[in-house]
Structures are given as C-alpha cells and as structure tokens.
Amino acid sequence: MRGEISMNFAIRAALVAAISAVGILGVASGAARAQSNSSAPESQLNPTQTAPAAPPVTKIDLPAFHLTAPKGALPATLDPHQFPEIENQNIYALAAKEKAILYQQPCFCHCDREVNHKSLLDCYVDTHASVCMLCKKEAVLAYTESQQGKTAAQIRQDIIDGKWKAVDLSKYDDSVLPAK
C-alpha cells in the first residue's frame, strides 16, 4: 500500500511538472513572438515601414481671452456695494480699476463654455465672480501684478502657469479696502 501511494504521488508530481513546463514554454514563446513583431530595430524595418510615431503633445486648453488691449470703451463692472460680502465688495472694486487688464486674461473656471464669457472681465460685468473663488483669485493676482508694473501678457502667463492658486483672499474679508 505504501508503495502505491508513493507511486501515485510520483506520477502526479511528474504530471504537474509536465503541465507547468508546457505552460511556461507557451507563455515564453508567445512573448518572444509578440516582441519580435512589435519592436524590430529600425535597421530591420523594411523601407516602407516607419518607426512608431511619438504620442501627440497636449496643448493647454486655454479659455477665451483677448490678445490685445481693448479698442473702445469697456463694459462697466457691477457696483461693489450691491454685494453684502466684504470680500466681493473689495474684489469687484479692484476689478473696476483694472478692466483693460482683465479684458486680456483667460479665466480657468472655463466660464467661457458655461456662460459664454470672453475674458476674465466678463466675470465682473455680471455676478459670476461673486460665487467663484477661482475668478476672485485670478482678478486679485491680475490687480496685484498690474500694480507691480507687469504687462497684461506677463500677467496672462502667470495665470496660465497657475500662480493664482497661491493667492490668499483672507485680507479682502475683514474690511472694505481704501480706494487708490
């Protein structure tokens, strides 16, 4: 009986080993075949074949803005005093001072898609900016950098680069800022 058990064990072990070997050889063979078909060195490509193309470069999805300064009168921004929140009063007041700069800036909340805005200025011609933190940060960045002497193009690049993300709006929350 003991001899039968060890014989059965030996047969089963040999059978498992054989099945495993066939499986491993099959996988290795398939992998080698796939590799030889898909990645031949350029020197082995026939003249009508070309190397695989590089993936396309993704462009930044820029929201709408005006590339040049306005040629005529710009629309008025909303009266800051119509808003009960001090932050909105302060930021709408800043926007009113920098309409030509905001006219040339994109707004990355993509309100150009949702409400057909043509630039960051449009966010302050209506109530959109009053409920959009991103619009507020972009306008504060534009105002601050304009006061530092940056051009609309330089400010636009900083907005595209995401520098508005670091803007702290808390200083616009406490009291109405004095007019400059």
C-alpha positions in Angstrom: 0.0 0.0 0.0 2.8 2.3 0.9 4.4 1.6 -2.5 1.2 2.5 -4.3 0.9 5.9 -2.5 4.4 6.9 -3.3 4.0 5.7 -7.0 0.7 7.8 -7.3 2.5 10.8 -5.8 5.4 10.4 -8.2 3.0 10.2 -11.2 1.1 13.2 -10.0 4.2 15.2 -9.4 5.6 14.3 -12.9 2.2 15.2 -14.5 2.1 18.7 -12.7 5.7 19.3 -13.7 5.0 18.4 -17.4 1.9 20.6 -17.5 3.8 23.5 -15.9 6.7 23.2 -18.3 4.3 23.2 -21.3 2.6 26.3 -19.9 5.8 28.2 -19.3 7.1 27.3 -22.8 3.9 28.6 -24.3 4.0 31.9 -22.5 7.6 32.4 -23.3 7.1 31.6 -26.9 4.1 34.0 -27.3 6.0 36.8 -25.6 9.0 36.3 -27.8 6.8 36.3 -30.9 5.0 39.4 -29.8 8.2 41.2 -29.1 9.8 40.3 -32.5 6.7 41.5 -34.3 6.3 44.8 -32.5 9.7 46.2 -31.7 12.1 45.4 -34.5 15.2 47.6 -34.6 15.0 50.4 -37.1 17.7 48.7 -39.1 15.4 45.7 -39.6 12.4 47.7 -40.7 11.7 47.4 -44.4 11.8 50.7 -46.4 8.1 51.1 -46.5 7.7 50.8 -42.7 8.2 53.7 -40.4 9.0 53.8 -36.7 6.0 54.3 -34.4 5.0 57.9 -34.1 5.5 59.8 -30.8 2.3 60.5 -28.9 0.9 63.9 -29.7 1.8 66.8 -27.5 -1.2 68.0 -25.5 -1.8 71.8 -25.6 -3.2 73.7 -22.7 -6.9 74.2 -23.1 -6.9 78.0 -22.9 -10.1 79.6 -22.0 -11.3 82.7 -24.0 -9.4 86.0 -23.7 -8.5 89.0 -25.8 -4.8 89.0 -27.0 -4.7 92.8 -27.4 -5.9 95.8 -25.4 -9.4 96.9 -26.0 -10.0 99.4 -28.8 -13.1 101.0 -27.3 -15.0 101.5 -24.1 -15.3 98.5 -21.9 -18.4 97.5 -20.1 -18.8 98.6 -16.5 -18.2 96.1 -13.7 -21.0 95.7 -11.2 -21.2 98.1 -8.4 -19.2 96.6 -5.5 -21.8 97.9 -2.9 -24.5 95.7 -4.3 -22.8 92.7 -2.6 -23.3 92.1 1.1 -20.0 90.3 1.5 -17.0 92.5 2.1 -14.7 90.2 0.1 -16.9 90.6 -3.0 -17.1 94.4 -2.5 -13.3 94.6 -2.3 -12.6 92.4 -5.3 -15.2 93.9 -7.5 -13.7 97.3 -6.7 -10.2 96.0 -7.7 -11.7 94.7 -10.9 -13.2 98.0 -11.8 -9.8 99.6 -11.6 -8.2 97.0 -13.9 -10.8 96.4 -16.6 -8.3 96.7 -19.5 -6.0 94.1 -17.8 -8.9 91.7 -17.0 -10.2 92.0 -20.6 -6.9 90.4 -21.7 -7.0 87.5 -19.3 -8.4 84.0 -19.5 -10.5 82.6 -16.7 -9.7 79.0 -15.9 -13.1 78.2 -14.3 -14.0 77.9 -18.0 -17.0 80.2 -17.8 -16.4 80.8 -21.5 -18.0 77.4 -22.0 -20.7 77.6 -19.4 -21.9 81.3 -19.7 -20.2 82.4 -22.9 -17.7 84.8 -21.2 -15.0 86.2 -23.5 -12.4 87.1 -20.8 -12.0 87.4 -17.0 -13.5 90.9 -17.2 -16.9 89.3 -18.1 -16.9 87.6 -14.7 -17.1 91.1 -13.1 -19.7 92.5 -15.5 -22.1 90.0 -14.0 -22.4 88.2 -10.7 -20.4 85.2 -11.7 -17.2 86.2 -9.9 -19.1 86.7 -6.6 -19.6 83.0 -6.3 -16.4 81.8 -8.0 -13.2 81.6 -5.9 -11.1 81.0 -9.0 -12.3 84.2 -10.7 -11.6 86.1 -7.5 -8.0 84.8 -7.2 -7.3 85.5 -10.8 -8.5 89.1 -10.5 -6.5 89.7 -7.3 -3.4 88.3 -9.0 -4.0 90.5 -12.1 -4.6 93.6 -10.0 -1.5 93.0 -7.7 0.8 92.2 -10.6 -0.5 95.2 -12.6 0.3 97.4 -9.6 3.8 96.0 -9.7 4.2 97.0 -13.3 3.7 93.8 -15.1 2.1 93.8 -18.6 -1.1 92.1 -19.5 0.9 89.4 -21.4 3.1 88.8 -18.3 0.1 88.5 -16.0 -1.7 86.2 -18.5 1.4 83.9 -18.4 1.3 83.9 -14.6 -2.4 83.0 -14.7 -1.7 80.2 -17.2 1.1 79.0 -15.0 -1.4 78.7 -12.1 0.1 81.4 -9.9 -3.5 82.4 -8.9 -3.6 79.2 -6.8 -1.3 80.8 -4.2 -3.4 84.0 -3.8 -4.7 84.5 -0.3 -8.1 86.1 -0.3 -8.3 86.4 3.5 -7.0 90.0 3.5 -10.1 91.0 1.5 -12.5 89.6 4.0 -12.2 91.9 7.0 -12.9 95.5 6.0 -13.5 97.5 2.8 -10.1 98.4 1.4 -9.5 102.1 0.8 -9.8 103.3 -2.8 -6.5 104.1 -4.5 
